[in-house]
Amino acid sequence: MAKESLAVGLKKGYLVEKRAPRAKPSHRKGVTTKRVMTVRAVVREVAGYAPYERRTMELLKVGHEKRAMRLVKKRVRIL
């Protein structure tokens, strides 16, 4: 059956093409830009790591992943 304009029913009216809505600016939330990444890298280079981060890296090098996760959770308060 060919597409036609109908006078009655759910699909009544003119045939129109659905247009995709424009992306909202709020959909970009949480996406890191080049500028932010550069700034964070510079700050990290200047300030260095926090003590708990250094200890965590040492634990990971030795192979104590579970202990490292416990330490980070305790310090950062993740769940």
C-alpha positions in Angstrom: 0.0 0.0 0.0 1.4 3.4 -1.0 1.8 6.1 1.6 -1.0 8.6 1.2 -2.4 11.5 3.3 -5.5 10.3 5.1 -8.4 12.4 6.1 -9.3 10.2 9.2 -7.6 7.9 11.7 -4.4 8.0 13.7 -2.3 8.9 10.7 -4.5 11.6 9.3 -3.0 14.8 7.9 -0.1 15.7 5.6 2.8 13.4 5.1 5.8 14.9 6.9 9.3 13.7 7.5 10.4 13.3 11.1 13.3 15.6 11.9 16.0 14.6 14.4 16.2 17.0 17.4 19.4 19.0 17.9 21.7 17.7 20.5 21.3 19.5 23.8 24.4 21.1 25.4 23.6 19.1 28.6 24.4 15.9 26.7 28.1 17.0 26.7 28.3 17.0 30.5 31.1 14.8 31.8 33.0 14.8 28.5 36.6 16.0 29.0 37.9 18.4 26.4 41.5 18.9 25.2 41.9 22.0 27.3 40.7 20.3 30.5 43.0 17.3 29.9 46.0 19.7 29.3 45.3 21.7 32.4 44.9 18.5 34.5 48.2 17.2 33.1 50.0 20.4 34.0 48.6 20.5 37.5 49.6 16.8 38.0 53.1 17.5 36.8 53.5 20.5 39.1 51.7 19.2 42.2 52.6 15.5 42.0 50.6 12.7 43.5 48.8 12.7 46.8 50.3 10.3 49.5 47.5 7.8 49.2 48.0 7.7 45.4 51.7 7.0 45.8 51.0 4.2 48.3 48.4 2.8 46.0 50.8 2.7 43.0 53.4 0.9 45.2 50.8 -1.7 46.3 49.8 -2.3 42.7 53.5 -2.7 41.6 54.0 -5.3 44.3 50.8 -7.1 43.3 48.4 -6.3 46.2 45.4 -5.2 44.1 42.8 -6.0 46.7 44.6 -4.0 49.4 45.1 -1.1 47.0 41.4 -1.0 46.3 40.5 -1.0 50.0 42.9 1.9 50.6 41.5 3.9 47.7 37.9 3.3 48.7 38.7 4.3 52.3 40.4 7.6 51.2 38.1 8.6 48.4 34.8 7.4 49.9 33.5 5.5 47.0 30.4 3.4 47.8 
